[in-house]
Amino acid sequence: MGSLMKTIIAIFLLLVLQSEPATPQSLLEDICNHTKNPKFCLTTFQSDPRTSSAKDVLSLAKIGLELAMKDSAKTQRYIHVLSTSKRTEPIFKPALNECVEEYKRVAASFRSAYLEVKDGEYETANYDTLTAADYAGNCEKVLANAKAHIQSVSDGIQVTKYFSSIGDRVTTILWTSQPPASNP
Ligand SMILES: *[C@@H]1O[C@H](CO)[C@@H](O)[C@H](O)[C@H]1NC(C)=O
C-alpha cells in the first residue's frame, strides 16, 4: 500500500472513530463487522469481563490477542493429547505431531503480536497475526494429506483463523491510524 493511501485511510479512520461516541459497543462493532466471523468476534470479546471497560482499540487489541494466545495454546494441548491417545488411528499420528509443532508456531505468533502491540509496533504485529493463520493452514494441509478428517481439530483451526482475522483487523486499525511520520 502506498503511503498516500495509508494517510488517506488513517485520516478516514480518525474521522470515523472520532465522529462516533467511543462506547465499547460501537467500537466493538466497528472492529468485528470487518472480521471473517463478526458474531464470533462479538461473542469472544463480550465473554471477557475487561471488554466492557475497554475504551479504545488498543485495549481491545490487547484483549483480543491475549484470548488468541490462550485459545491457540489450548488447541495445541488438545492436539497433543489426541496424538498420544490410544484411541487415535496410528496412521494419523505423524500428521497430528506435525500439527502440534505448527500450533507452537501459531501460539508464538500471537504472543509476538501481543508484545508488539504493547510496544506500538503495529505493522509487525499485523504480519504476525496473519502468519498465525498460515501455520494453522499448514496443520490443515498436513491433516488433509494424511486423510485425517477430525472434526474437533478442524473446528479448532477455524477458530484460529477467526482469531487471526480479529488480530488482523485491530492491528490494521492501529497501524493505519498512527501518524504517517512514524510510518517511514
Ligand atoms: C455492524 O453490523 C450490524 C449488523 O449488520 C449493524 O447493525 C451495525 O450497524 C454495524 N455497526 C457498525 C459500527 O458498522
The ligand as an SDF file (V2000), in Angstrom:
LIG
                    3D

 14 14  0  0  0  0  0  0  0  0999 V2000
  -22.3490   -3.8150   12.3460 C   0  0  0  0  0  0  0  0  0  0  0  0
  -23.2290   -4.7420   11.7450 O   0  0  0  0  0  0  0  0  0  0  0  0
  -24.5310   -4.7640   12.3110 C   0  0  0  0  0  0  0  0  0  0  0  0
  -25.3170   -5.9010   11.6760 C   0  0  0  0  0  0  0  0  0  0  0  0
  -25.1000   -5.9650   10.2920 O   0  0  0  0  0  0  0  0  0  0  0  0
  -25.1870   -3.3880   12.0890 C   0  0  0  0  0  0  0  0  0  0  0  0
  -26.4630   -3.3660   12.6570 O   0  0  0  0  0  0  0  0  0  0  0  0
  -24.3150   -2.3150   12.7510 C   0  0  0  0  0  0  0  0  0  0  0  0
  -24.8240   -1.0270   12.4920 O   0  0  0  0  0  0  0  0  0  0  0  0
  -22.8720   -2.3920   12.2480 C   0  0  0  0  0  0  0  0  0  0  0  0
  -22.0660   -1.4760   13.0400 N   0  0  0  0  0  0  0  0  0  0  0  0
  -21.0520   -0.7470   12.5480 C   0  0  0  0  0  0  0  0  0  0  0  0
  -20.3540    0.1620   13.5050 C   0  0  0  0  0  0  0  0  0  0  0  0
  -20.6960   -0.8010   11.3770 O   0  0  0  0  0  0  0  0  0  0  0  0
  1  2  1  0
  1 10  1  0
  2  3  1  0
  3  4  1  0
  3  6  1  0
  4  5  1  0
  6  7  1  0
  6  8  1  0
  8  9  1  0
  8 10  1  0
 10 11  1  0
 11 12  1  0
 12 13  1  0
 12 14  2  0
M  END
$$$$
